[in-house]
């Protein structure tokens, strides 16, 4: 296990998972410029670490995030945020490369604006039963520009999405579950242990197969089902020739878990 921090975001490696913790607790983890930069840099570190197979973004303190600290980042977004070198753009709306490996998010307390949009861009989301959500932008004279207008209606349906996007009203964990924003709602004390367990389950699978699964699903969203379907045979052939595929077959025949190396 290794732990480090480069400012606003902590990093911790546990086996094949990377824990990335928002750490501006005195400001309810509101995203100032330093925290935005530190998060995307941490995700870049995860992307380049071949030993890291699943990332879990969580928050230190009582709240996941109170949203963007507009007094800090407003001018940046007016001019256009230039992401730091080596970073990864989890939202996919700010011009940087997207993650190619699994990204999970676990939230508690306040989860506002860009925090919701981070969840919408992630692969699996969990929340504490006491979490409060709000996409507040229309109450501040702006609009969601981190992906909520692109993704919330895809998972929740048009009317369900517009109910919250057009009012900025707050909603609770059970509504988040109904919308499909989260996959599990947990007692607060169980949130992080369960999220870590699930991240470890993802990380235990064949890394090449996991990445291919994500890539195919994203290709369907980006290019349509026909293009994604056309790419399936060649990708299946490539994976069937890997050492991981051979190990998967051996594990099935021997009735044991696979031990995958990403090769």
C-alpha positions as CSV (number, residue, x, y, z in Angstrom):
1,X,0.0,0.0,0.0
2,X,1.3,3.5,-0.8
3,X,-0.2,6.9,0.0
4,X,0.6,10.3,-1.3
5,X,-0.9,13.7,-1.9
6,X,-0.1,16.5,-4.3
7,X,-2.3,19.1,-2.8
8,X,-6.1,18.9,-3.0
9,X,-6.4,15.2,-3.9
10,X,-4.9,12.2,-2.1
11,X,-3.7,9.1,-3.8
12,X,-3.4,5.6,-2.3
13,X,-2.6,2.4,-4.0
14,X,-4.1,-0.8,-2.6
15,X,-3.1,-3.7,-4.7
16,X,-4.6,-3.1,-8.2
17,X,-6.9,-0.3,-7.1
18,X,-6.2,3.4,-6.8
19,X,-8.0,5.4,-4.2
20,X,-8.3,9.1,-5.2
21,X,-9.7,11.3,-2.4
22,X,-11.0,14.9,-2.7
23,X,-9.4,16.7,0.2
24,X,-10.5,20.3,0.6
25,X,-12.6,19.6,3.6
26,X,-12.7,23.1,5.1
27,X,-14.6,24.2,1.9
28,X,-16.9,21.1,1.7
29,X,-14.6,19.9,-1.1
30,X,-15.7,22.6,-3.5
31,X,-13.6,22.5,-6.6
32,X,-11.2,25.4,-6.8
33,X,-8.6,25.6,-9.6
34,X,-6.0,23.6,-7.6
35,X,-8.4,20.8,-6.9
36,X,-9.6,20.6,-10.5
37,X,-6.0,20.4,-11.7
38,X,-5.0,17.9,-9.0
39,X,-7.9,15.5,-9.7
40,X,-7.2,15.3,-13.5
41,X,-3.5,14.8,-12.8
42,X,-4.3,12.0,-10.3
43,X,-6.4,10.4,-13.0
44,X,-3.6,10.8,-15.5
45,X,-1.3,8.9,-13.0
46,X,-3.9,6.2,-12.8
47,X,-4.2,5.9,-16.6
48,X,-0.4,5.5,-17.0
49,X,0.0,2.9,-14.1
50,X,-0.3,-0.5,-15.7
51,X,-0.6,-2.0,-12.2
52,X,-3.7,0.0,-11.4
53,X,-6.8,-1.6,-12.8
54,X,-9.6,0.4,-11.2
55,X,-9.8,3.9,-9.7
56,X,-12.2,4.9,-7.0
57,X,-12.9,8.6,-6.4
58,X,-14.2,9.4,-2.9
59,X,-14.1,12.4,-0.6
60,X,-12.4,13.0,2.8
61,X,-14.7,14.7,5.3
62,X,-18.5,15.0,5.5
63,X,-19.2,16.0,1.9
64,X,-18.3,14.8,-1.5
65,X,-18.3,18.2,-3.1
66,X,-20.3,21.5,-2.8
67,X,-19.6,21.9,-6.5
68,X,-17.5,24.5,-8.4
69,X,-15.9,27.3,-6.4
70,X,-16.9,29.9,-9.0
71,X,-14.9,32.7,-7.3
72,X,-11.8,30.6,-8.0
73,X,-12.6,29.0,-11.4
74,X,-15.0,31.4,-13.0
75,X,-12.3,33.3,-14.9
76,X,-10.6,30.0,-16.0
77,X,-13.8,28.8,-17.6
78,X,-14.5,32.1,-19.3
79,X,-11.1,31.9,-21.0
80,X,-11.2,28.1,-21.5
81,X,-9.6,25.7,-19.1
82,X,-6.3,24.4,-20.3
83,X,-5.8,21.1,-18.6
84,X,-2.3,20.4,-17.2
85,X,0.1,18.2,-19.2
86,X,-0.3,14.5,-18.3
87,X,-3.9,14.8,-17.1
88,X,-7.0,12.9,-18.0
89,X,-10.4,14.5,-18.5
90,X,-13.0,12.3,-16.7
91,X,-15.9,14.5,-17.8
92,X,-14.9,14.4,-21.5
93,X,-16.0,18.0,-22.0
94,X,-12.8,20.0,-21.4
95,X,-10.6,18.8,-24.3
96,X,-8.4,16.2,-22.5
97,X,-8.2,12.5,-23.2
98,X,-10.8,10.3,-21.5
99,X,-9.9,7.4,-19.1
100,X,-9.7,4.0,-20.8
101,X,-9.8,2.0,-17.5
102,X,-12.7,1.7,-15.0
103,X,-13.7,4.7,-12.9
104,X,-15.9,4.4,-9.8
105,X,-17.3,7.2,-7.6
106,X,-18.5,7.0,-4.0
107,X,-20.3,10.0,-2.6
108,X,-21.7,11.3,0.6
109,X,-23.1,14.5,2.1
110,X,-23.4,17.2,-0.5
111,X,-22.8,16.1,-4.1
112,X,-23.6,19.1,-6.2
113,X,-23.1,20.2,-9.9
114,X,-19.7,19.0,-11.1
115,X,-19.8,16.1,-8.6
116,X,-22.9,14.8,-10.3
117,X,-21.3,15.3,-13.7
118,X,-18.3,13.3,-12.5
119,X,-20.7,10.5,-11.6
120,X,-22.4,10.6,-14.9
121,X,-19.1,10.2,-16.7
122,X,-17.9,7.4,-14.4
123,X,-18.7,3.7,-14.8
124,X,-20.1,2.7,-11.4
125,X,-21.5,4.9,-8.7
126,X,-22.4,4.3,-5.0
127,X,-23.8,6.8,-2.5
128,X,-24.6,7.0,1.2
129,X,-28.2,7.0,2.1
130,X,-27.9,10.6,3.5
131,X,-26.4,12.1,0.3
132,X,-28.0,15.3,-1.1
133,X,-27.7,16.0,-4.8
134,X,-28.4,19.2,-6.8
135,X,-27.5,20.4,-10.3
136,X,-27.7,24.0,-9.2
137,X,-26.4,25.9,-12.3
138,X,-29.7,27.4,-13.5
139,X,-30.1,29.0,-10.0
140,X,-26.7,30.7,-10.6
141,X,-27.3,32.2,-14.0
142,X,-25.4,29.5,-15.9
143,X,-26.0,25.9,-17.1
144,X,-24.4,22.5,-16.5
145,X,-21.3,22.4,-18.7
146,X,-19.6,19.3,-17.4
147,X,-21.8,16.8,-19.1
148,X,-25.1,16.7,-17.3
149,X,-27.0,17.9,-20.4
150,X,-25.4,15.2,-22.4
151,X,-25.8,12.2,-20.1
152,X,-28.5,12.6,-17.4
153,X,-31.4,12.2,-19.9
154,X,-29.7,9.1,-21.4
155,X,-29.9,7.2,-18.1
156,X,-33.0,8.8,-16.5
157,X,-35.2,9.7,-19.4
158,X,-36.0,13.2,-20.7
159,X,-38.6,14.3,-18.2
160,X,-36.8,12.9,-15.2
161,X,-33.6,14.7,-16.2
162,X,-35.3,18.0,-17.0
163,X,-37.2,17.9,-13.6
164,X,-33.8,18.5,-11.9
165,X,-31.8,20.3,-14.5
166,X,-34.3,23.0,-15.2
167,X,-35.1,23.7,-11.5
168,X,-31.8,23.2,-9.7
169,X,-33.8,21.6,-6.9
170,X,-32.1,19.2,-4.4
171,X,-32.9,15.5,-4.5
172,X,-32.0,12.6,-2.2
173,X,-30.3,9.3,-2.5
174,X,-33.4,7.3,-3.2
175,X,-34.3,9.6,-6.2
176,X,-30.7,9.2,-7.4
177,X,-31.2,5.4,-7.4
178,X,-34.5,5.7,-9.2
179,X,-32.9,7.9,-11.9
180,X,-30.1,5.4,-12.4
181,X,-27.4,7.9,-11.2
182,X,-26.2,5.4,-8.5
183,X,-26.1,1.6,-8.5
184,X,-26.2,1.1,-4.8
185,X,-27.4,3.2,-1.7
186,X,-25.6,2.3,1.5
187,X,-25.5,3.3,5.2
188,X,-22.8,6.0,5.5
189,X,-20.5,3.7,7.5
190,X,-20.7,1.0,4.8
191,X,-20.1,3.3,1.8
192,X,-16.3,3.2,1.5
193,X,-15.8,-0.4,2.5
194,X,-18.4,-1.5,0.0
195,X,-17.0,0.7,-2.8
196,X,-13.5,-0.6,-2.1
197,X,-14.8,-4.2,-2.3
198,X,-16.5,-3.5,-5.6
199,X,-13.4,-1.8,-7.0
200,X,-11.4,-4.9,-6.0
201,X,-13.9,-7.1,-7.8
202,X,-13.4,-5.1,-11.0
203,X,-9.7,-5.1,-10.6
204,X,-9.6,-8.9,-10.2
205,X,-11.0,-9.5,-13.7
206,X,-8.9,-9.7,-16.9
207,X,-7.6,-6.1,-17.5
208,X,-7.6,-6.4,-21.3
209,X,-11.1,-7.7,-21.3
210,X,-12.3,-5.0,-19.0
211,X,-10.7,-2.3,-21.1
212,X,-12.2,-3.8,-24.3
213,X,-15.6,-3.9,-22.7
214,X,-15.4,-0.2,-21.8
215,X,-14.1,0.7,-25.2
216,X,-16.9,-1.2,-27.0
217,X,-19.6,0.4,-24.8
218,X,-18.1,3.9,-25.3
219,X,-17.8,3.3,-29.1
220,X,-21.5,2.5,-29.1
221,X,-22.3,5.8,-27.4
222,X,-19.9,7.9,-29.6
223,X,-20.3,6.2,-33.0
224,X,-23.5,4.2,-32.8
225,X,-24.3,0.5,-32.5
226,X,-23.5,-0.3,-36.1
227,X,-19.9,0.9,-35.9
228,X,-19.4,-0.8,-32.5
229,X,-20.9,-4.1,-33.8
230,X,-18.5,-4.0,-36.8
231,X,-15.5,-3.8,-34.5
232,X,-16.5,-6.7,-32.3
233,X,-15.0,-9.7,-34.4
234,X,-11.5,-8.2,-34.7
235,X,-11.4,-7.3,-31.0
236,X,-12.6,-10.7,-30.0
237,X,-9.9,-12.3,-32.1
238,X,-7.2,-10.1,-30.6
239,X,-8.3,-11.0,-27.0
240,X,-8.6,-14.7,-27.7
241,X,-4.9,-14.7,-28.6
242,X,-3.8,-13.2,-25.2
243,X,-2.3,-14.9,-22.3
244,X,-5.2,-13.7,-20.1
245,X,-7.7,-15.5,-22.4
246,X,-5.7,-18.7,-22.0
247,X,-5.6,-18.2,-18.2
248,X,-9.3,-17.6,-18.2
249,X,-9.9,-20.9,-20.0
250,X,-7.6,-22.8,-17.6
251,X,-9.3,-21.2,-14.6
252,X,-12.7,-22.3,-15.9
253,X,-11.6,-25.9,-16.5
254,X,-9.9,-26.0,-13.1
255,X,-12.8,-24.3,-11.4
256,X,-10.8,-21.5,-9.8
257,X,-10.5,-17.8,-10.0
258,X,-8.3,-16.5,-12.8
259,X,-5.0,-14.8,-12.1
260,X,-4.6,-12.2,-14.8
261,X,-1.5,-10.2,-15.8
262,X,-2.9,-7.9,-18.5
263,X,-1.0,-9.7,-21.3
